[in-house]
Amino acid sequence: MFSVVLFLRLGFVVGHAGLYQALAMFAVAYFIIGMTVLSVCAIATNGALDAGGAYYMISRALGPEFGGSIGIMFFLANVCGSALYVLGLVEAVVDSFGIPPGQEAGTGVHVLPQSYWYELLYGTVLLALCLLVCLVGASIYAKATFLIFLIVAVVLGTILVSFFATRPLKVPIRLPNGNSTETDNGFFTGFSLNTLRDNLHGEYRVDYTTGQMMSFSSVFAVMFNGCTGIMAGSNMSGDLKRPSYSIPRGTISAVLFTYLVYNLLAFLMCATCNRILLQKDYGFLRDISIFPPLVTVGIYAATLSAAMSNLIGASRILYALARDDLFGRALALAKKTSASGNPVMAVILSWLVVQIVLFSGKLNTIASVVTTFFLLVYATVNLACLALEWASAPNFRPTFRYFTWHTCLLGIAGCCVMMFLISPVSASASLGFLLLLLLALHYLSPSSTWGYISQALIFHQVRKYLLMLDVRKDHVKFWRPQMLLMVQNPRGSARLIDFVNDLKKSGLYVLGHVELQDLDMLPSDPLQPQQDSWLSLVDKLNVKAFVSLTLAPSVRHGVRQLLFTSGLGGMRPNTLVLGFYDDEAPQDGLARHPAFTSAREEVPLGFPPLRAPTSPKLLSAREYVGIVADALKMLRNVLLARQLESLDKAWELRRAASPPPTIHVWPVNLLRPDSARYADTCSLFLLQMACVLNMARAWRRARLRLFLCVEAGTMPHAQEEKLRQLLKDLRIQAQIQLVPWDAITRLHWQTCQGPPGGPAEEEEEEEGVVNFPTNTTQVSDEYVCAANKLVLEQSPAPAVRFLYLPRPPADTSLYPLYLHQLELLTRGLGPTVLVHGVSAVTSTQL
């Protein structure tokens, strides 16, 4: 932390800002630093640290996206910081040994030519010296650090003594002015109340090194670089024996010590040096010292130490990034290490980038950029600690407890405010670059096993909002379908899974599967190994679904379990979706699905091959209808999907031919022509599901066509107008088509024992059930086939049909006959969905 600012820029800060503003700058800077140090200590004491310092902390706390992007930003911050300290050292060397401007030859020790290119050469030589030390290894630097600290401490002591021991003197100042030299005089007055009074307030002028007008933010940017060394210990975390012990103690003591020293020196400078000396001679400490050569040694030692510290930090971060493979081959070269484990290639790459930054030429030029980078990194360190604290994970138990979420939040706020005050352009550009890196890593980086803080935060928030989701406050206006789709084998249900995903309308979607095994007879749970295959399937098909697997002695028992237990709180399935029970041989739709054919990827492993046509089914027809009956008893809506695997949605919806694809809706119970209603609960639910499908993005081009079955003498136009008004009230856009079906109903009455309104119908109406249990025996196969033909003749052929699903008969012995009639009704219709609704789902109110 004692670097170029202590010896070469503290007078600059006080001279321009004055004592009051300088103390305010120190307070703001150390407030930000203090909050960040608390976060660093908390993370550092919560587990074993490895090489990479702040990158390692952030990546393991926030995940690879944040960790990788902040790692690059911190690498750039260390690189620019190293260049800044090298430029400061060049400035000190030129000040001591440079030929004064306007002279062709030097005298005495002033032998070094001064120009942009010469100073770049000096910086290159000094950086090469840093490179040699870093190539030998961080251990040598770590051993030399204590020696450098002793040198700096002795020099600091000498400077403090000099303020008291040196008598008042005039300090001649030479300033470059083009090709000539401008002279001025600064004064060291000794302790003087008048000098202190003159230096209390700010007086910003032009910086003689850059020619730019100074301001509070630009001076703060230079000053803040004297505080950025707090990460030096963290950057060497891989080289420390006990990082979780050493980092908190070393960092906190360094922060307190440097804060006291900066404030003390600022006061002494303001009380003893006039403003001209402070503003126009950044190396004045050497002029007023009782032993000037020692100050020169201190300047060289401190700046060289800071430059090497940043170079080592940058190389360790680059090495950690390369080792984690977040950027693939781009950083593969940085993985190479020496026999002793020193990442030599990372050091060389870091050295090359620092060399490029040296072309900026002046320390004050890059100070704002360096400060912006460091503030951004410190903000994310605080963010990492804040996220860990807010996630309330039981395993976040740092031994350092002197922090709260308030300190993290204050640190973030302080960093962001100062970042934009210093340089809005640099801050915006840095945040934009960070966002680009974050998005690139999110989509391109491989998955990691570090744990994602986002998952912990999501869990915390979801639990909170699930508790707030009160089922007692449900209202029909905000109803949405929440689907439980039962899947026996995903290989034969890929397009059905995709279709139901379009039907869910931002509701809950659960893929259910029943494994017919007995846990008592097994050594372990057989569902756990299958879970990953199902989740991979969800990812590949790009459906927003959960997976729920269960063990049961029969499929019917398993579906009951899932209907009772799936979901949580106010998010539970209200609609059961089943594939149709027929004798068609299953087709492997997964292998032909675009998610696998276009990407040339293999079908996920873990799913067994499809059942052979000759193999017995896992459930009987009676059990299948029993599942439908169970769902209706549990007040769940039921959808039966037939031939959905033949639905090529991509082709249907891309057809350029006119008219656009259609969705046929038959909201009348075709198996019960004597009770044709269009406004009962089931019909309205059927209408709602067709409308929901049409609202899905992939189906918006399709058109709804509603079929109104009419008989002679029943005023069809009045029925049509009534239905049209209903659609208008429900805000459903659909074309109504009248379908005469006198010939169909005649077949029904010929089969029945009596005319409409007989005892059977009266009993139905008394029970309030549209589908009288004995109705199944009254409908002949001839009638059902005629109804099937009526539906099939409506052209053009739709993309999908929605039909009314009658309630299963109460007599379980009639289940096979019921299923047989459904099979006849839907035979050859193509993609068809049979719908039975038990809940009110439409609303005409605001």
KAUR-V407527 format. One record per run of one state. SS is the DSSP state (hx for helix, st for strand, lp for the rest). FROM is the first residue (numbers start at 1). TO is the last residue. Records with the same first field share a line. If there is no record, write none. Layout:
BEGIN
SS->FROM-TO  FROM-TO
END
This chain:
BEGIN
lp->1-3  45-53  63-63  99-111  113-115  137-137  166-168  178-179  189-192  199-205  207-212  214-215  225-227  236-236  240-242  274-274  281-283  289-291  324-327  336-343  361-362  392-404  423-423  445-452  469-470  474-475  479-482  487-489  493-493  504-508  517-518  522-526  542-545  553-554  566-567  569-570  572-574  580-588  593-593  598-620  634-636  643-643  647-648  655-661  667-672  676-680  696-696  700-702  711-715  730-734  741-741  752-758  768-774  779-780  794-799  805-811  827-831  837-846
hx->4-44  54-62  64-97  116-136  138-165  193-198  216-224  228-235  237-239  243-272  275-280  284-288  292-323  328-335  344-360  363-391  405-422  424-444  453-468  471-473  476-478  490-492  494-503  519-521  527-541  555-565  589-592  594-597  621-633  644-646  649-654  673-675  681-695  697-699  716-729  742-751  759-767  775-778  781-793  812-826
st->98-98  112-112  169-177  180-188  206-206  213-213  273-273  483-486  509-516  546-552  568-568  571-571  575-579  637-642  662-666  703-710  735-740  800-804  832-836
END
